[in-house]
């Protein structure tokens, strides 16, 4: 019987036992890894792989947060798990938060370009990654070289679902100037566009994140993507309010439940007992200020909502509920979006 393979890639500095205000508060990616049922009602196995963020030592955190150290390793970990566990007709699900979202999207890009290596060709990974890394006219997914590589060594796979929370910055790294640094150090090759080989794509985005380097990486639906479901929904809160990790998880649990419902619609089964005991959404939950430390010295930046084309963007009903019922919650970007779309109260 086919199975479902679920890859959960956490963000930089995220670990399953991370704490906020002295309380263990895992991210939504860690919760997803715990919430996925071992099998569905028909007995179909669901096999989960969880990859935490970079190491907890201070130098690992600096290297991973500022220069992308470990990103290629994260992608390789996820890809190799798929190679070792995939059988024809299995379904693939990818989830990620922050830089883990970038990892999930890059892993999908690697599979689009090079396919998913058959087990007997697992030793071709470095060749596959080099082909992906080049990404020139001779090595893009439609090139003859890439097509021959896939035919010789790989499965041509579709991805059932990608679900991500707030992909930010260049390389998933929220620092100004990183796009130019990436060119200098050779890290700009990662492909995070939404491929037509993905059946379902969902992204939760933070309305209230005002740190300019945390600009969201929003998908744009590609031509020839008939039947693909794309939704990118804006939620009240800053980056971690959306992706999870704060003591008050009311807002992040809203985004978790939204992602769970979308993943269920794509076929994934959940442990409802775990969800009932651990997920407690609250539209009026605490909204934290992420502009702390040195970020206080930088200008605030309001993320534009619904500014792109073919992005499937909308605002979640609980964010609108907060806007209408809490007098102190009137973010400029949400107000502009509602006026532009004729929804202003």
N, C-alpha and C positions, 0 to 999 in steps of 0.2 A: 504494500500500500504506500502511495506517496506520502510525504510528510511536509510540514511547514518548518522552514529555517528562519529564525528571528535573530537579527543582529542588532544589538543595543550599544551604541557608542556614546559614552558620556563626554562631557565637556572638559576643557582644561581646568585642573584643580578639583574636579568633582570625583568623589569616592562614595561608595555605598554607605559608609558610616560617618560622613561629614557632619559637622555640627554648626548650628547657628544659635547664639545666645544660650549655649550650654545644652541644647537639645539636638539629638540626631535627626537630621532632616535630609534624606536622600533626594536627589533630583528626580524629575519625572522619568528620565531614562532608566534609572535604577528601579523605580516603581514599576515601569513597564516590564522590565525583566522578571520581576517577582510576580506580576499580575497575570502574565500569559499562562494559560493552563497547560499542563503537561500533555494533554490530548483533548480533542474535542468530543462532542457527544457521540460521534460515530466511531471513536477510537483512533482517529488520525493523530499521529504523534506531532508535537510541536516542540522543536529543539531550539533552545535559547543560548546565545553567546553574548556575554556582557563584557565590555572593554572599558575600564575606568579611564579617567583622564591621566595626564602625565604624572610622574612621581611626586611624592609629598616632600622631598628634600627641597630646600629653598632654591638651590641652583637649577634643579630640574624644572621648578615652577617658573623661574625667570626665563630659562631657555625655551620652554614650551609655550609660555605666554607671549613672549616677545618675538621669538625668531622661528616659531613653527617646528622646533625640534620634536621629533616623535610623531609628526603627522603621517609621514610615509610608513612608519612602523605600525601605527594604528590601522591604516588602510591595509597593509600587508596582513596583519593579524585577522582582520575581518575577512579578507579575500581567501586566505589560507583555510580558515574554518569552513568557508563555503566549499572550497575545493575538496576538502577531506570528507565533507558530510553530504554533499549534493548527489542526488540520483535523478535521472530523467523523470520529469513530471512533478518534482518537488516544487513548492512555492516559496519565494524569497520575500522577506519583509525586512526593511531597514529603518531603524529609528536613531535619532541623535539630537543632542542639545548643544547649542553654541558651537564650539569647534568640533564636537562630536557630530553635529548636524553637517558640518563641512566634510567630515570623514565619511558619513553615510552617503552624501551626494557624490563625493569623489570615488567611492567604491563602486557606485552605480556607473559612473563615467568610465572607470577602468573596465568593467564588464561589458559596457557598450562597445568599447574600442577593441578589446581583446577576447571577449567571451569569457566563460568560466572554464578554466583549465580542467580537463579530465584528470582523474586521479593518477593515471599512468603517466601523465605529462606534468605532474606537479613540479618537477625540476625545471620547467620552462618559465617559472615565475619571473626571474630577473629579465629574461628576454621579453616577456609580456609587458613588464613595467617599463622597460626601456622603450618599447614601441609606443606605449601610452605617453611616456614622458616627452617623446619627440613631438608628437601631434602636429606634424607639418602636412603638406599636401600628399606626401607619400605614406603617411602613417595614420591619417584620421580614420574614423570608423568605416567610411565608404571607400577608402583607398584599396587598391588591389592587394597591397602588402598585408593590410589588416584583415581583409577577407580571407586571404590564403592562410594566414596564421590561425584564424578562428576555425577554418575548415580542417586544418591539420591537427590541431591540438586541443580544441575547446568545444564546450557545449555552447550553442546559441541560446541564451536564456532571456526570459522576460522577468521583470521584477513586479511582483504582485502589488507591493505598496511601499512607498517611502513616507515616513512621518517624521517631521523635524520641528523642533522648537527654536525659533529665533536664530537663524544662521546669520552671523555678523562678520563684517570686515573682510579684508583680503586674507585668504588662507584661513578664514575663521579666526583671525587674530585682530582684536579691536584696538589697533594702533594707527595713528596717522602716518602716512608715508610708507606703509608696509607694501603697498602695491609696487612701488618703485624699488624697494629693497628686494622684493621677491624676484624682480627681473635680474637684479645684480647677482643674487645667490642661487638663481636657477630653480625657483619654486613656483613659477607662475603657470606651470603646465597643467595643473589640476583642472578637470572638467566637472563643473558643478551645474551645468545646464540641465534642463529637464528633457530627458530623452523620450521619444515616442515608444520606447521599449518598456516604459513604466506604465502600469495600468491605473494606479491610484497614487496621487501625490498630495500631501497635506502639510501645511506649515502654520504654526501658531506664532503670531507676531505681537510685539510689545508696543502698545500705544504710547506709554509714558516714559520710555527710555530716551533720555535727552543727551547722553554722551555722544558727541559727534563721531568719534571713532567707531561707535557701535552701530553704524549704518547697516540696515538689514540687507541681506542678499536675497532678493525676491525672484522667484521663478517666473519665466515667461513661457507660455505654452508654445511649442514649436508647430510649424505646419505639418500636415500629414499625421496628426495625433488623434485620429478619429476614435472615439470611444474612451479616450483617456479622461479620468476624473481629476480635476485640479481644483483645490480650494486652499486659499491662504486667508486666514481669519485673524482679525485684530482683536486683542484682549486688553482689558485694563491691567496696568502694571508695568514695571520695568523689566529688564532682561531676566532676572532671577525670579521675579514674581510670576513670569510666564513659564520658565523652564524648571522651576522648583529648586528648593534649597534653603528657603527662609523658614524661621520658626512658625510664623503664621502662614499656613499653606492653603488658605481659603481660595486665593486667586489662582495659584498654580494648579490646584486640584480641579478647578473649572477647565483649564486647558487639558489636563489629563483626561477628564471624562469626555471632552470633545474628541480627543485623539483616539481614545478607546472606542467610542461609538463609530468613528470613521473606519478604524481597523477592523472592527466587527463586521461592518458592512462589506469589507474586502475579504471576509472569510475567517479572520483570526478569532480564536476562542479564548475566554478569560476565566480566571478563578474568581467567581463572583463573591465568595466569602472573603478573599483578600481585599477586593475592592470595597466591599461594604465596611470592613473593619478599619481600613487605612486611608480612604479617600473621602474628604469632607469638604465639598465645594462651598464657597461663601462669596457672593458677589460684593459684599461690603467688607471683605478682608483688608488687612493692613497693606497699604501701598507704600513701599519703601522708597527712599531717595537714594538712587545709585550714584549721584554726583557727590561723592565724598573724596577726602584726601586731595590730591592734586587736581582731580576733575573739577573741584569747586572753582579753580582758577581759570577754567576754560569756558568759552561761551556755550550756552545750552543750545541744543539743536532739536527742533521738532520734526519727527519723522513724517514725511508726507504719506497719507493714506489714499490708496486707490489712484495713484498718479500714473501707473503704467497701463499698457494695453495687453490684453490676453493674459491677465495674471490671476483671475478668479478671486479677487480680493473682496472681502466684506467685513463688517464689524459684528462681533458676537452679541447676541441679545443681552447677556449679563453686563457687558460694557455699556450698552445703551441704558440699561436699568440703573446702573450706577450714575451715569450722566444725568438722568432725569430725577433721581431721588436723593442724591447727595449734593447739597448746594456748593460745597467746596471742590467738586470734581467737574471742571470744565476745561479739559485740555484743548489747547489751541488747534492742534491738528485734527482732533475729532470734531470740533466745532466747524472747522473749515470743510471737512468731508461731508458733514450732514447738510451744510448750506449748499454745497456744490451738487449734492445728489437729491436736493429737495426734501430732505428729511428733518430739517431744523424744527425743533419743537416751538 
